[in-house]
Amino acid sequence: MTSTQHVRVEGTSYQRGRQYGRQAAARVRLSVQAYQQAFAYYAGWDWPAVRREALRFEAPVGEFRPAYLDELRGIADGAGLDLADVLAINVRTEVMYSAKARQAPMTRTRLPAECSAFAVVPAPGQDGPAIIGQNWDWLLHAAQTLVVLEVRQDDGPDFVTVVEAGLLAKTGMNAAGLGLVTNALVTDADAGEPGLPYHVLLRAVLDCATVTEALEALQAGPRSSSANYLVAHASGSALDIEAAPGDFTRLYPLFPEDGVLLHTNHFLADIHPTDLALWAMPSSQVRLQRLRAARARTQADYRALLIDHADHPHSVCTHPDPADHPCEQGTTVASVLMDLTARHIWLAAGNPCQAPYEQLDIAL
């Protein structure tokens, strides 16, 4: 069963991080413990090796946004951990995917279930809300580390993000009217080389006031891993940005069709590296087919779509597959719907077929 903790922070970067780490200390420490097991399974590394790997990302993060490194230090201090521990869970994508995804066809290892995301925006001159959301699918332990993090800051727009405890950001919305949902992607270029990590870039997007600023943030330095960033704004702008490791030449923007953007866990653009999702995350294909078939437009349509069980258990509403290794089993940890126009966010903590959507108590 998924449980959620609401964490509210304010002050300087370090102060916010320390408040976050202190309030969510038990969940942050559980995240670290759970990823010790996950990294051992996926990468074959013990925790000291993971910490050494994580510290290779300290300099790129500090050069990109020193304030984010201050936040990470604050989280670690607040939770009674070392910076390397908190860095490790914030670069979990780079460690897990680089270590295993490229070997998947040889080892027959599947990556855990991932996400189904959407946005719908009105046409120019037309009325209607800008809506964005997703089912966030991940490893089973994340059901016990889920946090709603509400951030008040003087150096950027206030924001709220639904995230694993100890990570800087995930799905969210900010006071400027910008919303973000996301999908893991993986290519043969995901080698885990130090660069800008996925979850650090998610945090950077939530500091942006416009979709254009978000695109600029994603090309501010070499990215370490593949990911999909689906960004929309209350003004009606929306862009899906597929990213492979590297610089701006490996960003692939996709545009709304009839005001709708849909994405799962494989590249839709013609990319330069090789997309490994067909093997690593095969459910992505059918989940995208179901998103497209639904022709959803309203929030009610998407609530119905996000509980879809076609191809169960590898469905849009994902459930653990008992045939999978326990470390490979995934589930829908949370389902998030956001009305960017009204600045409202609804969360179903767990599978939305079982958990009701509840409007979060936030003020953006």
BELTAKA-V927994 format. One record per pair of residues at least 6 apart in sequence whose C-alpha atoms are under 7 Angstrom apart, sorted by the first residue. I is the first residue (numbers start at 1). GAP is how many residues later the second one is. Records with the same first field share a line. If there is no record, write none. Layout:
I->GAP  GAP
This chain:
1->142  349
2->141  142  331  347  348
3->140  141  143  346
4->142  143  144  345
5->141  142  143
6->141  142  143
7->13  16  140  141  142  143
8->141  142  143
9->7  10  11  141  142  143
10->6  141  142  143
11->142
13->54  57  58
14->56  57  59  60
15->59
16->55
17->54  55  57  58
18->56  57  59  60
19->59
20->55
21->7  53  54  55  57  58  145
22->56  57
24->141
25->53  54
27->118  138
28->51  137  138
30->115
31->114  134
32->53  57
34->107
35->54
36->11
38->289
39->6  57
40->6
42->54  57  58
43->53  56  57
50->38
51->33  34  37
54->30  33  34  37
55->29
56->138
57->137  138
60->134  135  136
61->8  135
62->7
72->11  14
73->10
75->91
76->6  7  10
86->80
89->78
90->77  109
91->106
94->98  103  130  131
95->97
97->93
98->92  93  94
101->179
102->86
104->6  176
105->174
110->170  171  218
111->169  170  217
112->26  27  216  217  218
113->24  25  168  217  218
114->22  23  24  69  70  151
115->19  20  21  22  68  149  150
116->18  19  147  148  200
117->16  17  18  64  65  145  146  147
118->14  15  16  143  144  145
119->12  13  14  113  141  142  143
120->10  11  12  139  140  141  177
121->8  9  10  115  138  139
122->6  7  8  114  137
123->136
129->210  212
130->103  104  106  209  210  211
131->207  208  209
132->47  205  206  207
133->48  203  204  205
134->47  201  202  203
135->171  197  199  200  201
136->196  197  198  199
137->181  193  194  195  196
138->192  193  194  195
139->190  191  192
140->189  190  191
142->22  191
143->190
145->19  20
146->17  18  19
147->15  16  17  18
148->12  13  14  15
149->11  12  13
150->9  10  11
151->7  8  9
152->6
156->51
157->17  18  19  50
158->16  17  206
159->14  15  16  47
160->12  13  14
161->8  9  10  11  12
162->8  9  10
163->6  7  8
168->31  32  35
169->30  33  34
170->29  32
171->9  10  11
172->7  8  9
173->6  7  33
174->32  190
175->189
176->33
177->56  57  163  164  166
178->31  32  54  55  56  162
179->52  53  54  161
180->49  50  51  52
181->48  49  50
182->46  47  48
183->44  45  46  81  82
184->42  43  44  81
185->41  42  43  80  81  92
186->40  89  90  91
187->39  86  87  88  89
188->85  86  87  88
189->56  84
190->35  36  55
192->32  33
193->31
194->30
195->27  28  29
196->25  26  27  28
197->26  27  28
198->27  29
201->17
204->13
205->9  12
208->6
210->23
211->20  21  22  26  27
219->28  29
221->26
222->24  25
223->22  23  24
224->21  22
225->19  20
226->17  18  19
227->15  16  17
228->13  14  15
229->11  12  13
230->9  10  11
231->7  8  9
232->6  7
233->107
234->106  107
238->18
239->14  15  16  17
240->13  14  15
241->10  11  12  13
242->9  10  11  25
243->7  8  9
244->6  7
252->17
262->29
263->25
264->20  23  24
265->12  16  19
266->11  18
267->8
283->31
287->28  29
294->11
296->6
306->10  11  46
307->9  10  45  46
308->7  8  9
309->6  7  8
313->6  7  8
317->15  34
318->13  14
319->11  12  13
320->9  10  11
321->8
332->18  19
333->16  17  18
334->13  14  15  16  17
335->12  13  14  15  17
336->10  11  12
337->8  9  10
338->6  7  8
339->6
343->21
345->14  15
346->11  12  13  14
347->10  11  12  13
348->7  8  9  10
349->6
